[in-house]
């Protein structure tokens, strides 16, 4: 995608490839080594994680992305027609995408269904999809819509109930889609009882990366079977979103989906410009069956401030995940990136650990020292920065990064290199989960962290100085204003 829109153009590249933002690397280079790059991504700004607990004040169900369940086709397709792969998101980064393809004739092709969630019928909702027709081919139609349970969805202009609502169904050969360009499409759902034939709000429509808006009902963006929007019925209880590729007869067709979300329109939601210009992350793990992340203790897990960060109490709170076998890096390369904010460096607090304590790799603070620890056989190796509290100020957001390229470890803070260490061995592997805010993965946990964590990323490659600097420089403006 390059530098379109001037937004976070840096690609996190597999090991051994250089970066030049002015050169188109070609699709073969972009598709190479998809198992490299981003393999774990937890971001409080936009995450599909559910923090499981018994206290309603601590349980947060974020508004997006609502990936939910997916299959080869929700009706009659095959598993091969929808896959989850690491690819380039709308900002040119390596992220988890859903990709729809056709492989069995003129029928239902790939697509996904979101998870059901409770609605407030008295409020207005915005539904947003990102779609990229990566390879147009000769045929196929893109459907964007939703399901509503407990009652029908009401047509925007006709006022009739629609049991199978779609906001649009667009031929992906339409001029609306430029091959390889992401579009962000926003639709509106009005409260139950709203009069018909309401005017589309200014936030609706399809947006190109440069901000150009195509209104619903023009430019190839048709109104589907709902009038391009609609109203909740008086009996609706839950809803989910969905997008599909239908009726393609061309096996070369590929459609990418990313970052679906729902927002209650109440003045606090990001504007379309914000969504275009500010990169968002989904929680993902390129690890087969994925990750189930749980907040501990269940009655009072780390507090998630919606869209900002988790707060850990330094006593007994942590996030623990399982099923992370693809996070075993051996000697192929590794990068761990953490944004955090703490009131004290005189603590023993783990930011992130893969596996049980001291069994693979981790980043942590202990008595004013920052550690990037790796383990090989019976030997653990620490790359450290002493007196980290003199390097980093308390009560401010900082980015720390530990990288390993197969021969050398490096430690960074706020984009600057702190130190290096020769390490020409393979990091030990295991399938014992991950932990954030404490050590130990799915084993015994301790060294609970006291402070805030907003983002944890793990790459199966060593990102370089330029990439580290760009990650810090592109995000520090956001974190400087984060309360």
C-alpha positions as CSV (number, residue, x, y, z in Angstrom):
1,X,0.0,0.0,0.0
2,X,3.0,2.3,0.4
3,X,2.5,5.7,1.8
4,X,-1.1,6.3,0.7
5,X,-2.7,8.8,2.9
6,X,0.5,9.5,4.7
7,X,-0.4,7.0,7.4
8,X,2.1,4.6,9.0
9,X,3.5,3.4,5.7
10,X,6.2,1.3,7.3
11,X,6.0,-2.4,6.6
12,X,7.3,-4.8,9.2
13,X,9.3,-7.0,6.9
14,X,10.6,-10.6,7.2
15,X,14.2,-10.9,8.1
16,X,16.7,-10.2,5.4
17,X,14.6,-7.8,3.4
18,X,15.4,-4.1,3.2
19,X,12.8,-1.3,3.3
20,X,12.3,1.4,0.8
21,X,9.0,3.3,0.9
22,X,9.5,4.7,-2.6
23,X,9.8,1.3,-4.3
24,X,6.9,-1.1,-5.0
25,X,8.2,-4.5,-3.9
26,X,5.7,-6.4,-6.0
27,X,3.1,-8.9,-4.9
28,X,5.5,-11.8,-4.8
29,X,7.6,-10.0,-2.3
30,X,4.6,-8.9,-0.3
31,X,3.2,-12.4,-0.1
32,X,6.6,-14.1,0.8
33,X,7.1,-15.6,4.2
34,X,3.7,-14.9,5.6
35,X,4.5,-16.9,8.7
36,X,7.0,-14.2,9.5
37,X,6.0,-10.8,10.7
38,X,3.2,-10.1,13.2
39,X,2.2,-13.2,15.2
40,X,0.7,-11.7,18.3
41,X,-1.0,-8.4,18.6
42,X,-2.9,-7.1,21.7
43,X,-4.0,-3.5,21.6
44,X,-6.4,-1.9,24.0
45,X,-7.4,0.7,21.4
46,X,-9.1,-1.9,19.4
47,X,-9.2,-5.5,20.4
48,X,-11.5,-8.5,20.1
49,X,-10.5,-9.9,23.4
50,X,-13.1,-10.5,26.0
51,X,-11.8,-10.1,29.6
52,X,-13.7,-12.8,31.5
53,X,-14.7,-12.0,35.0
54,X,-17.7,-11.9,37.4
55,X,-17.8,-8.2,38.1
56,X,-19.7,-6.3,35.5
57,X,-17.6,-3.2,36.3
58,X,-14.4,-5.0,35.1
59,X,-15.8,-7.0,32.2
60,X,-15.3,-5.1,28.9
61,X,-16.7,-6.1,25.5
62,X,-15.1,-3.8,23.1
63,X,-17.1,-2.4,20.2
64,X,-14.8,-3.8,17.6
65,X,-13.6,-5.6,15.7
66,X,-16.4,-8.1,15.7
67,X,-14.7,-10.9,13.8
68,X,-16.7,-13.6,15.5
69,X,-16.9,-16.9,13.7
70,X,-15.8,-17.6,10.2
71,X,-15.9,-20.5,7.8
72,X,-15.3,-21.3,4.2
73,X,-18.8,-19.9,3.7
74,X,-21.6,-19.5,6.2
75,X,-24.0,-21.3,3.9
76,X,-22.5,-23.8,1.5
77,X,-19.0,-23.0,0.6
78,X,-15.8,-24.7,1.5
79,X,-13.2,-24.0,4.2
80,X,-10.7,-23.2,1.5
81,X,-12.8,-20.2,0.4
82,X,-12.1,-18.2,3.6
83,X,-8.7,-18.1,5.3
84,X,-7.0,-16.1,7.9
85,X,-3.6,-14.9,6.9
86,X,-1.0,-12.3,7.8
87,X,-1.1,-9.6,5.1
88,X,-1.0,-5.9,4.7
89,X,-3.7,-4.0,6.5
90,X,-5.0,-0.5,5.4
91,X,-1.9,1.2,6.9
92,X,0.6,-1.1,5.2
93,X,1.4,-3.1,8.4
94,X,1.5,-6.9,8.8
95,X,-1.8,-7.8,10.4
96,X,-4.3,-10.7,10.5
97,X,-6.7,-10.5,7.5
98,X,-9.7,-12.6,6.4
99,X,-9.4,-13.5,2.7
100,X,-12.2,-14.7,0.6
101,X,-11.6,-16.7,-2.6
102,X,-13.7,-18.7,-5.0
103,X,-12.8,-22.4,-5.7
104,X,-15.9,-24.2,-6.7
105,X,-18.0,-22.4,-9.3
106,X,-20.9,-20.0,-9.2
107,X,-22.2,-20.3,-5.7
108,X,-21.7,-18.9,-2.2
109,X,-18.0,-18.1,-1.8
110,X,-15.9,-16.9,1.2
111,X,-17.1,-14.6,3.9
112,X,-17.5,-14.2,7.6
113,X,-20.2,-13.8,10.3
114,X,-19.6,-11.6,13.3
115,X,-20.5,-12.5,16.9
116,X,-24.0,-11.6,18.2
117,X,-24.0,-8.8,20.8
118,X,-26.8,-7.0,22.7
119,X,-28.2,-3.8,21.2
120,X,-29.9,-0.7,22.6
121,X,-32.8,-0.2,20.2
122,X,-33.1,3.5,21.3
123,X,-29.7,4.4,19.9
124,X,-28.1,5.0,16.5
125,X,-25.3,2.7,15.5
126,X,-22.6,3.0,12.9
127,X,-21.3,-0.2,11.2
128,X,-17.9,-0.1,9.5
129,X,-16.2,-2.5,7.1
130,X,-12.7,-2.4,5.6
131,X,-12.5,-4.3,2.2
132,X,-9.8,-4.6,-0.4
133,X,-10.4,-6.3,-3.7
134,X,-6.9,-7.6,-4.0
135,X,-7.5,-9.4,-7.3
136,X,-10.6,-8.5,-9.2
137,X,-10.8,-11.3,-11.7
138,X,-13.8,-11.4,-13.9
139,X,-16.8,-12.0,-11.6
140,X,-18.1,-11.8,-8.1
141,X,-20.3,-9.7,-5.8
142,X,-19.5,-8.3,-2.4
143,X,-22.3,-8.3,0.1
144,X,-22.2,-6.2,3.3
145,X,-24.9,-6.6,5.9
146,X,-26.0,-7.8,9.3
147,X,-28.3,-10.2,11.1
148,X,-30.9,-9.1,13.7
149,X,-32.4,-11.5,16.3
150,X,-35.7,-11.0,18.0
151,X,-37.3,-9.1,15.2
152,X,-36.9,-7.9,11.6
153,X,-34.7,-5.1,10.4
154,X,-36.7,-2.1,9.0
155,X,-36.0,-0.8,5.5
156,X,-34.8,2.8,5.5
157,X,-37.3,4.1,2.9
158,X,-39.9,1.5,2.5
159,X,-40.6,0.8,6.2
160,X,-41.0,-3.0,5.6
161,X,-39.3,-5.7,7.7
162,X,-36.3,-7.3,6.1
163,X,-35.3,-10.7,7.5
164,X,-32.1,-10.9,5.3
165,X,-30.7,-7.4,5.3
166,X,-27.8,-6.2,3.2
167,X,-26.7,-2.6,3.0
168,X,-25.1,-3.1,-0.4
169,X,-24.3,-5.8,-2.9
170,X,-21.7,-4.6,-5.3
171,X,-20.0,-6.3,-8.2
172,X,-16.4,-6.2,-7.2
173,X,-15.5,-5.5,-10.9
174,X,-17.3,-2.2,-10.3
175,X,-15.3,1.0,-10.7
176,X,-15.9,1.6,-7.0
177,X,-13.1,-0.8,-6.3
178,X,-9.5,-0.2,-7.3
179,X,-7.6,-3.4,-7.3
180,X,-5.3,-3.5,-4.3
181,X,-6.8,-0.4,-2.6
182,X,-8.5,-0.6,0.8
183,X,-12.0,1.0,1.1
184,X,-13.6,1.9,4.4
185,X,-17.4,1.7,4.2
186,X,-19.7,3.1,6.9
187,X,-23.5,2.5,7.2
188,X,-26.1,3.8,9.7
189,X,-28.8,2.0,11.7
190,X,-31.3,4.3,13.3
191,X,-33.3,3.7,16.5
192,X,-36.5,1.8,16.5
193,X,-39.5,4.1,15.6
194,X,-37.5,6.4,13.4
195,X,-39.6,7.7,10.5
196,X,-38.7,6.3,7.0
197,X,-36.8,8.1,4.3
198,X,-34.3,9.7,6.7
199,X,-31.3,11.4,5.1
200,X,-28.0,9.5,5.3
201,X,-25.7,11.0,8.0
202,X,-22.5,12.6,6.7
203,X,-20.4,9.8,8.1
204,X,-21.9,7.1,5.8
205,X,-20.4,6.1,2.5
206,X,-17.2,4.5,1.2
207,X,-13.9,6.2,1.9
208,X,-10.7,5.9,-0.1
209,X,-7.3,6.2,1.7
210,X,-7.0,9.9,0.7
211,X,-10.3,10.7,2.4
212,X,-12.4,10.8,-0.8
213,X,-16.0,9.9,0.1
214,X,-18.4,8.1,-2.2
215,X,-22.0,8.6,-1.0
216,X,-24.3,5.6,-0.6
217,X,-26.5,5.4,-3.7
218,X,-23.8,6.8,-6.0
219,X,-20.5,5.8,-7.6
220,X,-21.3,2.1,-7.6
221,X,-22.2,1.9,-3.9
222,X,-25.8,0.7,-4.2
223,X,-28.4,0.5,-1.4
224,X,-28.8,-3.3,-1.2
225,X,-32.2,-4.5,0.0
226,X,-32.4,-2.1,2.9
227,X,-32.2,1.3,1.3
228,X,-28.5,1.5,2.3
229,X,-29.3,1.5,6.0
230,X,-32.4,1.1,8.2
231,X,-33.9,1.0,11.6
232,X,-34.1,-1.5,14.5
233,X,-37.4,-3.2,14.9
234,X,-39.2,-2.7,18.2
235,X,-38.5,-6.3,19.2
236,X,-34.8,-6.7,18.1
237,X,-32.5,-8.0,20.9
238,X,-29.1,-8.8,19.4
239,X,-27.3,-8.3,16.1
240,X,-24.2,-9.3,14.2
241,X,-22.4,-8.0,11.1
242,X,-21.4,-10.1,8.1
243,X,-19.7,-9.7,4.7
244,X,-19.5,-12.3,1.9
245,X,-18.1,-12.8,-1.6
246,X,-20.9,-14.4,-3.7
247,X,-21.2,-15.8,-7.2
248,X,-17.7,-15.7,-8.5
249,X,-16.7,-18.1,-11.2
250,X,-13.1,-16.9,-11.3
251,X,-10.6,-18.8,-9.1
252,X,-8.2,-15.8,-9.2
253,X,-10.5,-13.5,-7.3
254,X,-9.3,-12.5,-3.8
255,X,-11.0,-10.1,-1.4
256,X,-9.5,-9.0,1.9
257,X,-11.5,-8.0,5.0
258,X,-10.1,-6.1,8.1
259,X,-11.3,-4.4,11.2
260,X,-15.1,-4.5,11.2
261,X,-16.6,-2.5,14.0
262,X,-19.8,-1.1,15.5
263,X,-20.1,2.2,17.3
264,X,-23.0,3.8,19.2
265,X,-23.3,7.3,17.7
266,X,-23.2,9.4,20.8
267,X,-20.4,11.9,20.2
268,X,-17.5,9.9,21.6
269,X,-16.9,7.6,18.6
270,X,-14.0,8.3,16.2
271,X,-14.8,10.2,13.1
272,X,-14.2,8.7,9.6
273,X,-11.1,10.9,9.4
274,X,-9.9,9.5,12.7
275,X,-10.5,5.9,11.5
276,X,-8.7,6.5,8.2
277,X,-5.7,8.3,9.7
278,X,-5.1,6.4,13.0
279,X,-4.0,2.8,12.6
280,X,-6.0,0.3,14.6
281,X,-5.1,-3.2,15.6
282,X,-7.0,-6.4,16.1
283,X,-6.1,-9.0,18.7
284,X,-4.7,-11.9,16.8
285,X,-2.3,-14.8,16.9
286,X,-1.2,-16.7,13.8
287,X,-1.2,-19.9,15.9
288,X,-3.7,-22.3,14.3
289,X,-6.5,-22.4,16.8
290,X,-5.8,-18.9,18.1
291,X,-5.5,-17.5,21.6
292,X,-8.0,-17.4,24.4
293,X,-7.0,-14.6,26.7
294,X,-8.4,-14.5,30.2
295,X,-8.2,-11.8,32.9
296,X,-7.1,-13.1,36.3
297,X,-8.5,-13.0,39.0
298,X,-11.9,-13.6,37.4
299,X,-13.7,-11.5,40.0
300,X,-11.4,-8.5,39.5
301,X,-9.2,-8.8,36.3
302,X,-7.0,-6.0,35.0
303,X,-9.2,-3.0,34.4
304,X,-9.7,-2.2,30.7
305,X,-10.3,1.5,30.0
306,X,-12.1,1.2,26.7
307,X,-9.9,2.2,23.8
308,X,-6.9,3.1,25.9
309,X,-5.1,0.6,28.1
310,X,-5.3,-2.0,30.8
311,X,-4.4,-1.1,34.4
312,X,-2.6,-3.8,36.5
313,X,-2.5,-3.4,40.3
314,X,0.9,-5.0,41.0
315,X,-0.6,-7.5,43.3
316,X,-2.6,-10.3,41.6
317,X,-3.8,-9.1,38.2
318,X,-2.6,-10.4,34.8
319,X,-3.8,-11.5,31.4
320,X,-3.0,-15.2,30.5
321,X,-3.4,-16.8,27.0
322,X,-3.0,-20.2,25.6
323,X,-2.5,-22.0,22.2
324,X,0.6,-20.1,21.1
325,X,2.7,-22.8,19.4
326,X,3.5,-20.5,16.4
327,X,5.1,-18.1,18.8
328,X,8.0,-20.6,19.2
329,X,10.7,-18.7,17.3
330,X,13.9,-20.8,17.8
331,X,16.6,-19.0,15.8
332,X,14.3,-17.5,13.1
333,X,14.1,-14.1,14.7
334,X,12.0,-12.3,17.3
335,X,10.7,-8.8,18.2
336,X,8.6,-8.0,21.3
337,X,7.2,-4.5,21.4
338,X,5.4,-3.1,24.5
339,X,3.8,0.3,25.2
340,X,3.5,0.9,29.0
341,X,3.2,3.5,31.7
342,X,4.2,3.1,35.3
343,X,4.5,5.2,38.4
344,X,7.6,3.3,39.6
345,X,10.5,1.4,38.2
346,X,11.4,0.2,41.7
347,X,9.2,-2.9,41.3
348,X,9.4,-6.5,40.1
349,X,6.9,-6.5,37.2
350,X,6.7,-8.5,34.0
351,X,5.4,-6.8,30.9
352,X,5.3,-10.0,28.8
353,X,6.4,-13.6,28.9
354,X,6.1,-16.5,26.5
355,X,5.8,-19.8,28.4
356,X,6.3,-20.6,32.0
357,X,8.8,-18.6,34.0
358,X,12.2,-18.2,32.4
359,X,11.4,-20.9,29.7
360,X,11.5,-18.9,26.5
361,X,11.5,-15.1,26.2
362,X,10.2,-12.1,28.2
363,X,10.5,-8.4,28.9
364,X,10.3,-7.2,32.5
365,X,11.4,-4.6,35.1
366,X,13.2,-5.6,38.3
367,X,14.6,-3.1,40.8
368,X,15.0,-0.3,38.3
369,X,16.6,-2.5,35.7
370,X,14.9,-3.3,32.3
371,X,15.4,-6.9,31.2
372,X,15.1,-8.7,27.8
373,X,15.6,-12.3,28.9
374,X,15.9,-15.4,26.6
375,X,16.4,-19.0,27.5
376,X,18.4,-21.8,25.8
377,X,18.6,-25.2,27.5
378,X,19.6,-24.5,31.1
379,X,21.1,-21.1,30.4
380,X,19.1,-17.9,30.5
381,X,20.7,-14.8,29.0
382,X,19.8,-11.2,30.1
383,X,20.2,-8.1,28.0
384,X,19.7,-5.3,30.5
385,X,19.6,-1.5,31.0
386,X,20.5,-0.5,34.5
387,X,18.8,2.5,36.2
388,X,16.1,2.5,33.7
389,X,14.3,5.1,35.8
390,X,16.9,7.7,34.9
391,X,16.4,6.9,31.2
392,X,12.6,6.8,31.2
393,X,10.3,9.1,33.2
394,X,7.6,7.8,35.5
395,X,3.9,8.4,34.7
396,X,4.6,8.7,31.0
397,X,4.1,6.3,28.1
398,X,7.1,4.5,26.8
399,X,7.8,1.9,24.1
400,X,10.4,-0.9,24.9
401,X,11.5,-3.4,22.3
402,X,13.6,-6.5,22.4
403,X,14.8,-8.1,19.2
404,X,16.8,-11.2,18.2
405,X,17.9,-12.0,14.6
406,X,19.5,-15.4,15.2
407,X,22.9,-14.0,16.3
408,X,22.4,-10.8,18.2
409,X,19.9,-9.4,20.8
410,X,19.1,-5.7,20.9
411,X,17.2,-3.7,23.5
412,X,15.5,-0.4,22.6
413,X,13.5,2.3,24.6
414,X,11.5,5.1,22.9
415,X,13.1,4.3,19.6
416,X,16.7,4.5,20.8
417,X,19.1,1.5,21.0
418,X,20.1,0.8,24.6
419,X,22.4,-2.2,24.1
420,X,23.3,-5.3,22.2
421,X,24.3,-8.8,23.1
422,X,25.8,-11.7,21.1
423,X,23.4,-14.7,21.2
424,X,23.9,-17.2,18.4
425,X,21.7,-20.0,19.7
426,X,18.1,-21.0,19.4
427,X,15.5,-19.8,21.9
428,X,13.8,-22.6,23.7
429,X,10.3,-23.5,22.6
430,X,7.2,-24.7,24.5
431,X,3.4,-24.6,24.4
432,X,2.8,-23.1,27.8
433,X,0.9,-20.0,26.9
434,X,1.7,-16.3,27.4
435,X,1.2,-13.8,30.3
436,X,0.9,-10.1,30.3
437,X,1.4,-8.2,33.6
438,X,3.1,-11.2,35.3
439,X,5.6,-14.0,34.6
440,X,4.7,-17.6,34.0
441,X,2.4,-18.0,31.0
442,X,-0.1,-20.7,31.9
443,X,2.0,-21.9,34.8
444,X,2.6,-20.3,38.2
445,X,2.4,-16.5,38.0
446,X,4.3,-13.9,40.0
447,X,6.1,-10.6,39.6
448,X,2.8,-8.9,38.9
449,X,3.3,-5.6,37.1
450,X,2.1,-2.3,38.6
451,X,1.0,0.2,35.9
452,X,-0.7,0.4,32.5
453,X,-0.1,-1.5,29.3
454,X,-1.7,-0.4,26.0
455,X,-0.1,-2.6,23.4
456,X,1.9,-5.8,23.1
457,X,3.2,-7.1,19.7
458,X,5.3,-10.1,18.9
459,X,7.0,-10.5,15.5
460,X,8.6,-13.6,14.2
461,X,11.4,-11.6,12.8
462,X,13.8,-8.9,14.0
463,X,12.6,-5.5,13.1
464,X,15.5,-3.1,12.5
465,X,16.4,0.4,13.9
466,X,14.5,2.2,11.2
467,X,11.3,0.2,11.9
468,X,11.7,0.6,15.6
469,X,12.1,4.4,15.2
470,X,9.1,4.6,12.9
471,X,6.9,2.7,15.3
472,X,7.8,5.0,18.1
473,X,7.7,8.3,16.1
474,X,4.4,7.4,14.5
475,X,2.7,6.6,17.8
476,X,4.3,8.9,20.4
477,X,1.9,11.8,19.5
478,X,-1.0,9.6,20.3
479,X,0.5,8.4,23.6
480,X,1.6,11.9,24.7
481,X,-2.1,12.8,24.8
482,X,-3.3,9.6,26.4
483,X,-4.6,10.2,29.9
